[in-house]
Amino acid sequence: MMKFLFFMIMMIPLCFFKNMFWMVLMMLFMMMLLFMNISISIMNFSNLSYMLGCDMISYGLILLSIWICILMIMASENLYKMNFYSNFFLLNIMILLIMLYLTFSMMNLFLFYMFFESSLIPTLMLIIGWGYQPERIQAGGYLLFYTLFVSLPLLLGIFFIFNELNSMSIYFLKFYNFNMIFLYFSMIMAFLVKMPMYFVHLWLPKAHVEASVSGSMILAGVMLKLGGYGLLRFMIMLSKVGMKFNLIWIVISMIGGFYISLKCLSQIDIKSLIAYSSVAHMSLVIGGIMTMNYWGYMGAYILMIGHGLCSSGMFCLANINYERLYSRSLFINKGLMNFMPSMSLWWFLLLSSNMAAPPSLNLMGELSLMNSLVGWSWMSMMMLMLISFFSAGYSLFLYSFTQHGKFNSGIYSFYLGVSREYLLLMMHWLPLNMLVLKIDYSMIWF
């Protein structure tokens, strides 16, 4: 695991050379291929070195992080063309990737916490530095204070665990079961805000709407998954007290997921709609993890990876429209099928994956999560039906509103999609739908 860390650290000087924008992209591709070829054990941590280790959960999420960072660079060609601090942008992405890599592969609890929190800083830079809306400082403040407010209890909880066990290794957590209410709440809340759970989700749509395309992609693609990763790791040692209190989170998630799905139908900003749909999907993930059964864990893991690819792809589409029309309003983005018929296909493919149509990973994940939640209590069936129905509803709403109808007569110049954009969208969609063929790896790791 250390070799990939050095690979990324040694790539940092590359960011400062002139005309190295695409070179950094190629090097990341190379690293992706190298990382795909490491041998991992499905059951245990493997590739152990210097507090770093990798099991199935880490492996999938690290692959996702590298992939999304590659696609972020591809989507941000405008920065390179306009020479808008593109070197600093690359440096930011590299530092963010290093932080995410270390978060997902760290075996030490305290260091996990440290990198978990420090990945906020580059994201904040992306929002404040390359966002294009006047309210981005406020959005950055929301992001920072929501997550920092609940992260101190997590730190105290980690110190308490060290005091009790004299060890901070993540591997040893599964041998202990703490029946302590305060420990439970202090450990869980930080991850629930990061997910984000309904009630503490307000920072997410704000941050998405203000961020540039790369900021939105990394937020939707990987940052939301940090919370899920933390829950998957920590729920094992909190299962006893979880039996009493997990009910709260499942109820909030189910009702919140339904309410947010309705809220999606009232959005007029494309990015805002996609951001709210992320909250609805993550509420299913929270519900699945909190049932603490096999199906729930598998479904949460699969849906996290599926949602990362799908949501990121939809933000790319929103940005492709924004680069043409300089607006994200649904009232102006109309009748786009007349201008970009090929792009219409990609809108259709990614939105169909978003409402969990086969053969996407989202379908596999949602089926597992529904299995887990209905197995936990058949009462959840009602909410699951509503969430599924409305997730199809807002996906169709977004598609029909943007692609059909009479286009705006204010559009006076237009150019079709370029090959880079189609490649970018294909690289979101192909893994999302082809990974289903190797779903067995995701299903037997637990």
C-alpha positions in Angstrom: 0.0 0.0 0.0 2.9 2.3 0.7 4.1 2.2 -2.9 0.9 3.8 -4.2 1.2 6.5 -1.5 4.7 7.3 -2.8 3.5 7.2 -6.4 1.0 10.0 -5.5 3.4 12.0 -3.5 6.0 11.9 -6.3 3.4 13.2 -8.7 2.9 16.4 -6.8 5.9 18.2 -8.5 4.4 17.3 -11.9 1.5 19.6 -11.1 3.7 22.6 -11.2 5.2 22.2 -14.7 3.8 23.9 -17.7 1.5 21.9 -20.0 1.4 18.9 -17.7 -2.4 18.9 -17.3 -3.0 15.7 -19.4 0.2 14.1 -18.2 -1.0 14.0 -14.6 -4.2 12.4 -15.9 -2.2 9.7 -17.7 -0.2 9.0 -14.6 -3.3 8.6 -12.6 -4.6 6.2 -15.2 -1.4 4.2 -14.8 -1.8 4.1 -11.0 -5.4 3.0 -11.4 -4.3 0.0 -13.5 -1.5 -0.9 -11.1 -4.0 -0.7 -8.1 -6.5 -2.8 -9.9 -3.9 -5.6 -10.2 -3.0 -5.9 -6.5 -4.1 -9.2 -5.0 -6.5 -8.8 -2.1 -7.9 -11.3 0.3 -11.7 -11.2 0.4 -11.9 -12.1 4.0 -9.0 -10.3 5.8 -6.8 -7.3 5.5 -4.1 -7.8 3.1 -1.2 -5.8 1.7 -0.3 -4.7 5.2 2.5 -2.1 5.6 3.2 0.7 8.0 -0.4 1.0 9.4 -1.9 0.7 6.0 -4.0 -2.2 4.9 -6.6 -3.1 2.4 -9.7 -5.3 2.5 -12.6 -5.5 0.2 -14.4 -2.4 1.5 -11.2 -0.3 1.3 -10.3 -1.7 -2.1 -13.6 -0.7 -3.8 -13.6 2.7 -2.3 -10.0 3.5 -3.1 -10.6 2.5 -6.7 -13.6 4.7 -6.8 -11.6 7.6 -5.4 -8.8 7.3 -8.0 -11.4 6.9 -10.8 -13.4 10.0 -9.8 -10.2 12.1 -9.5 -9.3 11.0 -13.0 -12.7 12.1 -14.3 -12.6 15.3 -12.3 -9.5 16.4 -14.3 -11.2 15.4 -17.5 -14.3 17.4 -16.7 -12.3 20.5 -15.8 -10.7 21.2 -19.2 -12.0 24.7 -19.1 -9.7 25.6 -16.3 -6.8 24.5 -18.4 -8.0 26.3 -21.5 -8.5 29.6 -19.6 -5.4 29.0 -17.5 -7.5 29.6 -14.4 -4.9 28.4 -11.7 -4.9 24.9 -13.3 -1.6 24.0 -11.6 -3.0 24.7 -8.2 -6.1 22.8 -9.2 -4.1 19.7 -10.0 -2.1 20.1 -6.7 -5.4 20.3 -4.8 -6.8 17.1 -6.5 -3.6 15.2 -5.8 -3.6 16.2 -2.1 -7.3 15.3 -1.9 -6.6 11.9 -3.4 -3.8 11.2 -1.0 -6.1 12.1 1.9 -8.9 9.8 0.6 -6.4 7.0 -0.1 -5.1 7.3 3.5 -8.5 7.5 5.0 -9.7 4.3 3.3 -6.6 2.3 3.9 -5.6 3.4 7.4 -5.6 0.7 10.1 -5.1 3.1 13.0 -8.2 4.7 14.4 -6.7 8.0 15.3 -4.9 8.4 11.9 -8.2 7.4 10.2 -9.9 10.2 12.0 -7.2 12.7 11.1 -7.3 12.0 7.4 -11.1 11.7 7.5 -11.2 15.3 8.7 -8.4 16.7 6.7 -10.0 15.6 3.4 -12.4 18.5 4.2 -9.7 21.1 3.5 -9.0 20.4 -0.2 -12.8 20.1 -0.8 -13.3 23.4 0.8 -10.6 24.9 -1.5 -12.4 23.4 -4.5 -15.7 25.0 -3.5 -14.3 28.4 -2.5 -11.6 28.7 -5.1 -13.2 27.3 -8.3 -16.9 27.7 -7.5 -18.7 30.3 -9.6 -21.5 31.5 -7.3 -21.4 34.5 -4.9 -22.6 32.4 -2.0 -19.8 29.9 -2.0 -18.2 31.2 1.2 -21.4 30.6 3.0 -21.7 27.1 1.5 -18.1 26.4 2.6 -18.9 27.5 6.1 -21.9 25.2 6.2 -19.8 22.3 5.1 -17.1 23.0 7.6 -19.2 23.7 10.7 -21.7 20.8 10.1 -18.9 18.3 9.9 -16.6 19.8 12.6 -19.4 20.2 15.1 -19.9 16.5 15.4 -16.3 15.3 14.8 -14.9 16.3 18.2 -17.1 13.6 20.0 -15.8 11.1 17.5 -12.2 12.0 18.5 -13.1 11.6 22.2 -14.7 8.3 21.5 -11.6 7.1 19.7 -9.5 8.1 22.7 -11.9 6.3 25.0 -11.5 3.1 23.0 -7.7 3.4 23.1 -8.0 3.9 26.9 -10.1 0.7 27.2 -8.3 -1.6 24.8 -4.8 -0.2 24.7 -5.0 -0.6 20.9 -6.2 1.6 18.0 -6.2 -1.1 15.3 -9.4 -1.2 13.3 -8.9 -5.0 12.9 -9.3 -5.6 16.7 -12.6 -3.7 17.0 -14.6 -6.8 15.9 -13.5 -8.7 19.0 -15.2 -6.1 21.3 -18.7 -5.0 21.9 -19.3 -1.8 23.8 -22.7 -1.4 25.5 -22.3 2.3 26.1 -24.9 4.9 25.0 -22.7 8.0 24.9 -19.9 6.2 23.1 -22.5 5.0 20.5 -23.8 8.5 19.8 -20.4 10.1 19.8 -19.1 7.6 17.3 -22.1 7.5 15.0 -23.1 11.1 14.6 -20.0 12.3 12.7 -20.6 9.7 10.1 -24.3 10.4 9.9 -23.7 14.1 9.2 -21.1 13.1 6.6 -23.6 10.8 4.8 -25.7 13.1 5.2 -28.7 11.9 7.1 -32.0 13.7 6.8 -32.1 16.6 9.4 -28.4 17.2 9.1 -28.3 17.3 5.3 -28.6 21.0 4.8 -24.9 21.6 3.9 -25.0 19.1 1.0 -27.3 20.8 -1.5 -25.8 24.2 -0.6 -22.2 22.9 -1.2 -23.2 21.2 -4.5 -24.9 24.2 -5.9 -22.0 26.5 -5.2 -19.2 24.2 -6.1 -17.5 23.8 -9.5 -18.1 20.6 -11.5 -15.0 19.0 -9.9 -16.1 19.9 -6.4 -19.6 18.4 -7.0 -18.1 15.3 -8.5 -15.8 14.6 -5.6 -18.5 15.5 -3.0 -21.1 13.2 -4.6 -18.6 10.5 -5.7 -16.4 10.0 -2.6 -17.0 12.4 0.3 -20.5 11.0 1.1 -19.0 7.5 1.1 -16.6 8.4 3.9 -19.6 8.4 6.3 -20.7 5.0 5.0 -17.2 3.6 5.3 -17.0 4.8 8.9 -20.4 3.2 9.8 -19.4 -0.1 8.1 -16.3 -0.2 10.3 -17.7 1.0 13.6 -21.1 -0.7 13.7 -19.4 -4.0 14.4 -18.3 -3.0 17.9 -21.5 -1.1 18.6 -23.9 -3.9 17.7 -25.1 -4.5 21.3 -26.2 -0.9 21.9 -27.2 -0.6 18.3 -29.9 -3.2 18.9 -31.7 -0.6 21.1 -31.1 2.7 19.2 -30.7 1.9 15.5 -34.4 2.1 15.2 -34.2 5.9 15.4 -31.9 6.3 12.4 -33.8 3.8 10.3 -37.1 5.7 10.9 -35.5 9.1 10.3 -33.9 7.8 7.1 -37.0 6.2 5.7 -39.3 9.1 6.3 -36.6 11.6 5.3 -35.8 9.7 2.1 -39.4 9.9 1.1 -39.7 13.6 2.0 -36.5 14.5 0.1 -37.8 12.6 -2.9 -40.8 14.9 -2.9 -38.5 17.8 -2.5 -36.7 16.8 -5.6 -39.8 17.3 -7.6 -40.0 21.0 -6.6 -36.4 21.9 -7.6 -35.8 24.2 -10.5 -32.0 24.0 -10.3 -30.6 20.9 -12.0 -27.7 20.6 -9.7 -29.9 21.1 -6.6 -32.2 18.3 -7.8 -29.3 15.9 -8.3 -27.9 16.8 -4.8 -31.2 16.1 -3.1 -31.5 12.8 -4.9 -28.1 11.9 -3.3 -29.6 12.4 0.1 -32.5 10.1 -0.8 -30.1 7.4 -1.9 -27.9 7.7 1.1 -30.9 7.4 3.4 -31.3 3.9 2.0 -27.7 3.2 2.7 -28.0 4.4 6.3 -31.1 2.2 6.8 -29.3 -0.8 5.4 -26.2 -0.4 7.6 -28.4 0.1 10.7 -30.3 -3.1 10.3 -26.9 -4.8 10.9 -27.5 -7.8 8.8 -25.6 -9.4 5.9 -27.9 -8.0 3.1 -27.7 -4.5 4.5 -24.0 -4.4 4.7 -23.6 -5.7 1.1 -26.3 -3.5 -0.3 -24.8 -0.4 1.4 -21.4 -1.1 0.0 -22.7 -1.8 -3.6 -25.0 1.2 -3.6 -22.2 3.5 -2.3 -20.0 2.6 -5.3 -22.9 2.6 -7.8 -24.2 6.0 -6.5 -20.6 7.4 -6.6 -20.3 6.8 -10.3 -23.9 7.6 -11.2 -24.2 10.9 -9.3 -20.8 12.1 -10.5 -21.9 11.4 -14.1 -25.1 13.4 -13.6 -23.1 16.4 -12.3 -20.9 16.2 -15.4 -24.1 16.3 -17.6 -25.4 19.3 -15.6 -22.0 21.0 -16.2 -22.0 20.2 -19.9 -25.3 22.0 -20.2 -24.0 24.9 -18.0 -21.0 25.4 -20.3 -23.4 25.8 -23.2 -26.2 27.9 -21.7 -24.6 29.5 -18.7 -27.6 28.5 -16.6 -28.7 25.6 -14.6 -32.4 26.5 -14.4 -34.8 23.9 -15.7 -36.8 26.8 -17.3 -33.9 27.6 -19.6 -32.5 24.1 -20.1 -35.4 22.9 -22.2 -35.7 21.1 -25.5 -32.1 20.0 -25.5 -32.9 17.0 -27.6 -33.1 19.4 -30.6 -29.5 20.5 -30.1 -27.7 17.6 -28.7 -29.5 14.3 -29.6 -26.4 12.2 -28.6 -26.2 13.9 -25.3 -29.8 13.0 -24.7 -28.9 9.3 -24.8 -26.4 9.9 -22.0 -28.9 11.8 -20.0 -31.2 8.8 -20.4 -28.6 6.2 -19.5 -27.4 7.9 -16.4 -30.9 8.9 -15.2 -32.1 5.4 -15.7 -29.2 4.1 -13.6 -30.1 6.7 -11.0 -33.6 5.2 -10.6 -32.0 1.8 -10.3 -32.8 0.2 -13.6 -30.9 -3.0 -14.6 -28.1 -3.7 -15.1 -26.7 -0.9 -12.9 -25.0 -1.4 -9.6 -27.7 0.8 -8.1 -30.3 -1.9 -8.8 -28.2 -4.6 -7.1 -27.6 -2.4 -4.1 -31.2 -1.3 -3.7 -32.5 -4.8 -4.0 -30.1 -5.9 -1.2 -31.1 -2.9 1.0 -34.8 -3.6 0.5 -34.3 -7.2 1.4 -32.5 -6.2 4.5 -35.0 -3.5 5.6 -38.1 -5.6 4.9 -36.4 -8.5 6.8 -35.8 -6.2 9.7 -39.4 -5.0 9.7 -42.1 -5.4 7.1 -43.5 -2.0 8.1 -40.6 -0.4 6.2 -42.1 -1.8 3.0 -44.5 1.2 2.7 -41.7 3.8 2.8 -39.5 1.8 0.5 -42.3 1.6 -2.1 -42.7 5.4 -1.9 -39.0 6.1 -2.1 -38.6 3.8 -5.1 -41.6 5.2 -6.9 -40.6 8.8 -6.4 -36.9 8.2 -7.3 -38.2 7.0 -10.7 -40.5 10.1 -10.6 -37.9 12.8 -10.2 -35.5 11.0 -12.6 -38.2 11.1 -15.3 -39.1 14.7 -14.3 -35.5 15.8 -14.8 -35.2 14.0 -18.1 -38.4 15.1 -19.7 -38.1 18.7 -18.5 -34.6 19.1 -19.9 -34.8 17.1 -23.1 -38.3 17.7 -24.4 -40.4 20.9 -24.8 -39.8 24.1 -26.7 -36.3 25.4 -26.5 -35.5 28.8 -25.2 -35.3 31.4 -28.0 -32.5 33.2 -26.1 -30.0 30.6 -27.1 -28.1 32.1 -30.0 -24.9 30.1 -30.3 -24.5 26.4 -29.5 -22.0 23.7 -30.1 -22.4 19.9 -29.9 -20.7 17.6 -27.4 -17.0 17.1 -28.0 -15.3 13.7 -27.8 -13.8 14.4 -24.4 -17.3 14.8 -22.9 -18.6 11.7 -24.4 -15.6 9.8 -23.2 -16.1 11.3 -19.7 -19.7 10.1 -19.6 -18.9 6.7 -21.0 -16.3 6.3 -18.2 -19.0 6.9 -15.7 -21.5 4.7 -17.2 -19.5 1.6 -18.2 -18.1 0.7 -14.8 -21.5 1.4 -13.3 -23.1 -1.2 -15.5 -20.3 -3.6 -16.2 -19.3 -4.2 -12.6 -22.5 -6.1 -12.1 -20.8 -9.0 -14.0 -18.3 -9.3 -11.1 -20.9 -8.7 -8.3 -19.7 -11.9 -6.6 -16.7 -10.0 -5.2 -18.9 -7.4 -3.6 -21.3 -10.1 -2.2 -18.9 -12.4 -0.4 -16.5 -10.1 1.4 -18.4 -9.9 4.6 
